[in-house]
């Protein structure tokens, strides 16, 4: 008798949690991802900031599931879901194919969005959602210093040493802090014609404050810590244009032009394109409005977890798009699937008969720089060195793979003692920049 097929789309925190928990379950498990590795996204900014190498925060998916007899890994990108036929359309390695399923878990995550200006702004302001993004950011940042070292035009040098980060959420705050540390601590001794400490880091946020979900005291603390580093924070400021020479900012006093050759985007997100094929309720960014059990309305055999799901809680809140939400959601769906797979009739149960997913918030934290961070855990509000130490410990603990934990711990220790960033390799072809062409 053929076993039912469970297909998991996405090898991130949520998808990997489902796959691992179905080990030994009576099913054929297929995990599909367009990349062959699991990425520890919370440390992605450290790859962009040259503190860690790509391999330090990633692990091959096949290796992670190698000991799981019922698991198969498929390298490919799901382009559409046919709910009526229970089939996926996949662009794989060198071909296109279809794959049917009995149960489906969508955990493909979100991608960067430039608020309707993707074609115009994305070439000049890369986002930070995967390793390719991180390496491109690292390339642009390091090249800016290299070009500034040899230009004789003071205006060009100033633009090269001006870095603009758009978006005041955790990613933007972490990127801004990392850029400041690179310029002021890691690179000064490497350059002789310029003083890298004169670099300007500008963090722009359209809303009234940084880190909107955090407690007001922590928002104020984060802003103060960034100011202490020398990062210029501009809240209540909208970006209205981005090109190869800088950004136009809209403030209460009018439009301001900031000359910058390196603009980084940490502001907007949108669902991956496969969601466009789903005729189900979605929010404005494309997240699927799931039922309390995380299934898709009208399709109890299909679940959506992680960033891709708009999961409302009994309290009225929404599960945040963070790693712990994805892991907990994956755990919940795995329990439902195991029960269904082991049922005598193979029933998936009916909508409303399965337990609702209840998210347990274990806290939020964001790092700003050395000995600088904010953390919100239960009723505790922490900042500075205590929050930073806690951030280091928790991220090291949850990093996938023993080797990665050891390597990252050693890199962090070396960086703490020396301020060195050992991954300062410029990879990819250098592209000449001019006002009319993308960098």
N, C-alpha and C positions, 0 to 999 in steps of 0.2 A: 504494500500500500504506500502510495506516495505521501510524503510528509508535507504539511502546509508550508508555504514559503512566506517568510517574514523579510521584507525589504526595508532597510534603514538607509535613508539618504542623508549623508553628512557624517564625517568622522570627527566632529568636534566633541565638546564635553558631553552633550546630551546624547548624540548618536552612539558614541563609544560606550556610554553607560548602559544604554539599552542592549547593545551587542554583547557586552561582557556578562550582563545579568541573564542573558538567554543561553549561556553556556550549559549544555546538558539538557536543554528543553527539547521536546520532540518536534523539531522543525528544521527546515532548511533556511539558514540565515544568510542574507546577502547584504553586505554593507557597500554602498556606492559613494565614491567621492572623486571629485575632479583632480585631487592631489593625492599622492600616495602616503601622506604623513598626517599625523595628528599634531596640531599646533597649540601651544600654550599661549593663547592670545594676551593674557594679562601682562606678559613680559615682552610683547612685540615692540613696544616703544624702546626697549633697551637694545634691540637689534638695530632699530633706526638710529639710535644714539651711539652706536659703535661700542657699547659696553659688553654685548654678548654676540656670539656667532649664531647663524641660523640653526645649526645643528644642536645648539645648547637648549633650545626651547621646542624642539620637534622630535617626533619619533615615528618610524615607519608603521603604518597601520597593520600591514601584514605581520610584522614582528609582534605587535601587541596582541594579535588574535591567532598567532601561529599554533598555540596549544589548544585551540578550541575546535573540536572535530566537526561541529555542525556549521562552522562559519566559513563563508567565502568573501573575498574582497574583489570588487570590480572597480577598475580605474576608468572613470568616465563622468560626464556631466549630464544630469537629468534636465532635459529641456522642456518637458511637458508631462502632465499626469492626466490620464484618461480614467476618470473615476467610474464611468459607466462600465468600461471593459476591464477595470482593475489592471491597468497596464501603464508602464512607464516608457517614454521615448528617451533614448540615451544616445549621446554622441560619445563613443568610446575611443580607444586608441586605434585610429585608422579606419573606423567604420561607424555606422549607425545601427542601432538595434532596438528591439522592444523587449520588455521583460514584464511578465505578469506577476501578480502578487495575491496572496490571501490576506495578509496584514501589511500595512504600510506605516512607517514612521518618518515624517519629514522633519529633518533637523539641519537644514542647509544654511541657516543663519541669514544675516543681512549684509548688504554691501554699501559702500559709500554713495552718497547722493549730494548733489550740488544745488539743490532747490530749484530744479528746472533749468539750470545753466550747465549741465554736465558737459556738453560738447564744447562750450566756450571756456569754462573754468578748469575742468579736470586736467587738461594738459599742463597747466601752469601751477596747479595746487593739488598734489597727490594726497589721497587719503591714506588711512592706515588700518587695513583690515586683513592683510595677509603678508607673507614673507616677501613677495615681490614688491609690495608697497614699501615695506620697511627698508629693503635694500635700495630702492630708488630714492627714498628720503635720505638715507645715509650717503648715497652718491652725490646728491645735490648739495647737501650740507658741507661735505668735505671739499667738493669742488669749488664751492663759494670761497672758502678760505684760500685754496690754491690760486684761484684767479685774482683774489684781492692782493695776494702777495706780490704779484707781478704787474698789476696795472699801475699806470702813472697818473691816471685821472682820479682826483679825489672824489668826484661825484659818483663815479662808477664804483670806487672802493667802498664808499658809504652804502650804496645800494647792495653790494655783495655782502657786506657785514651787517645787514639788517634782515632779520628773520621774523616773519609774521606767521603766527599760529592762529587759525580761525576756529573758534569753538572752545568754550570754557568748561566743558565736562571733564571727567577724569583723564581721558586721552589727551586733551589739549593741555591740561595742567601738567601732566607728566612730561609731555613733549617739550613744553616751554622750559621746565626745570632742567631737563636733560640738555637742551641747547645751551642754556646758560653755563652749565658745568663744563661742557665741552669747550666753550669759548674762554672761560675764565680760569679753569683749573687744568684741563687736559692738554691744551694746545699751545699755550704761550711760549714754552721753551722750544717748540718745533719750528717756529717762524721767526725770521730776523728782520724782514722789511716792514712787517706790520705788527701791531700789538692786538692780538686776538681779543684781549680783554675789553677793547673798545666796541665790540660787537653789541648790537642792540637787538633784544628779543622783545617782541610785542605780542601780547596775547589779547585777542579780540573776541568779545562775546556780545551777542545781540541782546540778551536778556539783562535784567538788572543786577545779576550777581553770578559768580562762579559756582560750580558744583550745585545746581539747583536742588537735587534731592536731599542734600545734607542739612543738618541742623544749622541755624543761623550763626551760631558761635564758631562752628567749624568752617563755614564759608568765609567768615571774617578772618579766621586764623590762616586759612589757605592763602588768602589775598595778601596778608601781612608777611607770610613766609616767602611768597613769590617776590614781593617788593624788597625784602631783605636780600634776596639773591641778585636783585637788579632787573628783574623782569618787569616790563611796563604793562600794566593791566588796563584794558579799555573796555568797560562794560557799557551796556546801552548803546552799542555801536554796531551798525550793520555794514556788511560788505555789499557793495553794489556793483563792483566790477573787479575783475582780476585779469591781468595780462602778463606778458613776459618781463615787464619792467616794474610791476608793483600792484598795489590794490587801491581802490577808491573806497573810502569809508564815509558812511552817513551818520552824522551826529546831530545833536540838537542845534548846533551852531552852523550846520551846513556840511558840504562835502569836502573831505580832506584826502589829498593824494599822498600815499606813502610809497616811496621808491624802495623796492625790495626785489632781489633776484631769487629769493627762496621763500615761497609761501606754502604752508602746510595746512591741510584741511582736516579738521576734527569736529565738524559741525553737524552733518546730516547723514542719515542712514535710510536705506530703502530695501524692501524684500528682494531676494534674488528672483530672476526672471521666470523660473518655473512656476511661481505662484500665479502668474498671469493666466495660466491655463486652468486654474481652479475657479469654477463658478460658485463661490462660497462668499459669505460676508467677510470683508476685510476693512482695516482702518486706512487712514490716508497714506501711510507709508507701505501698505501692502501686507501687513501682518494679518494672519488668519484669525478670525474671531472664533475660538474653539469653545466647546461645551465644558462644563465643570470637570469632566474626566479627561480633558485634553483631546477629545476626538472631534472630527469635523462634522458639523450638522448634517444629518442625513446619511452619513457614512461611518458607522461605528467601527469599521475595520481600518479606518485611517486616523492617524494621530499626528499632531503637530506640536513640537516642543522647542524650547530654547528661544532665541531671539525672534524666530519666525512666527511665534504664537502670541496672540493677544489673549492672555488667560486672566480672567477676572476672578478675584477672590471673594469669599463670603463677606469680608469686611468692606468690599467695594473697591479696593485697590486693584492694581494690575501687577502681575509678577514681573519684576524688573528683568531687563535683558542682560543678566550677568551669569557668570559660570555656575554659581551655586543654584540658580534657578533652573538652568539647563540640566544639571546633574540630578536635582531632585525630581524634575519632570520626567527625565529618562528612567529613573528608578520607579516612579509611579506607573508609567506606561508598561514597563517590563513586568511588574506584578500583575497587571491586568492581562497581558499577553500570556504569561505563564499559566494563569488560571484558565484562560480560554483554550490554550493548546492542550491542556491536560484534561479538559472536560470530555466526557464520553462521546458527546455528539459534536465536539469541536465548535461549540457555540461561542460567538463573540459577545453574547448578551445583548440586551437592547439599551438604547439611549435612556439614561436616567436610572438604570439599575446598577450601575457601577459606581464605586466610590469616587468622590470629588477630590481633585488635587488640592492640597492645602500647603502653600508655600511657607517655609519656616525661615525667616530672615535671620541669617547668622551675622549680619553686619556688613558695612561698606567701608572701604578705605581707598585712599589715593596717596601716592608718594609724590613729593615735590622736589626733593633733592636730598643730599646727605643729611641725615638726622632731621629731616623735615618731611612730615606727612600728616594726614588727618585720618581719623578712624572713628566710626560710629558703630558700636557693638552693644546692642540692647539699650540700656539707659546710660551706658558709659560714652563719654565724649572725650577722645584723646587727640592730642596733637604733639608735634615736635618729635623728640628722640624716642619717646615711649611708643608712639604710633608707628614710627619708622621701623623700630625693632620688631614690632608685632607684624608689620607688613612683610618684612624680610622672612620671618619665621614661617608665616602662613603660606606665602607663595613658594617657598622652598619645599614645604611639606607636600603641597598639592602638585608640584611639577611631576610630569610623567617620566618614569624611568630612573633607576638608581644612578646610572652613569650621569644623566643630566643634572641630578641633584648635586653630585660631587663636583662636577665641572663648574656649575653655576656658583656653588659655595666658594670654590677656589678663586673664581673670577671676581666675585664680590669682595672677597678678602683682599686680593691684590689691588683692586681698584680703591678700596678704602685706605690702604696703606700708602699708595703711590699716586692716586688720582689718574692713573693710566687707563686708557680704553684700548684694549688689545685687538679690537676688530676694526681698525681704521683702514681697511682696504677699500679702494675705490674700484667697484666692479661695474661692468657695462661700458658701452662706448660713450665717450664724451661727445655731446652734441653742442655745436655753437649756438649761442643764444642771440636773438635779435628781436626787435619789437614785433615783427610780423610772423614769427614762427614759434611753435611750441618748443620748450627746452628738450 
